[in-house]
């Protein structure tokens, strides 16, 4: 029973509640305290290219979309 997303297996285990609880206990993703998986973009939810300075919490792609409205200027 392997799957990329652990919730896909729920369909198979729906009729076996004890095995489903054990599966959830051992395979559910844990809350991340630090590292790449702990910081996400507040707009789109991406993990990578995160800008956390000044409490922005945007990825670089979303920052480019919103920067002009926020008052940032592009130099050069």
N, C-alpha and C positions, 0 to 999 in steps of 0.2 A: 504494500500500500504506500507507494510514494507519489507525492504530488508537489508541485511548486508551491501552491497555496494550500495550507493545511486545512482550510475550510471546505475544499472540494471533496474531501474524504467523508464529510458529514453525511452525504447522501447515502453512502454505503453503510455507515454505522448508525443510522437513524433507528433501526430496529433493535440495536444492541446498546442500550443506554449505559451499562457498566463499562463496556469497552470504549464507548465514546468519551466518557468522563476521564478515563485513563489516558486516552489519546490526547485530549485537550490539555491535561495536566502536564504531559511530557513534551508536547509539540507546539504549544502556543508561543508566539514570540514574546519575549520579556520586554519590559519597559526599559528603554535605554537612558542612562544617566549622563553619559558623555560620549564623544566620538561622532562619527559621521551620521549615524542613525538617530541621534538625539535632536538634531537641528533640522527643521524642515522650513520650506518657504511658506509664509503665511497666506500667500495668494494662490499658488498652484500645487504645493505639497512636494516639490522636488527636494532631494537630499543634497545634491552636489552644487558647487559654486554658490555657496551660501554667504550672504553679506549680513553680518550681525552687528556691524558697527552702528552706533547711535540707536540701537534698538530697532533697526529696520526689519530684520528677519525676512528678506527677500532673496530669491536666487538672482543671478546676474541678468537673466533674460527678463524677468518681471521688473527688476530695477530699471532697466533701460526703457521699458514702457511707461513707468510711473515717475521717473526722475524729474522730468521737466515740470510736471504738475506740482511736485514737491518743492521746487525752487532750486534744484541743482542745475549748474551750467556746465556745458561741455567746452573745455578749453582745447585749443590747437586746431 
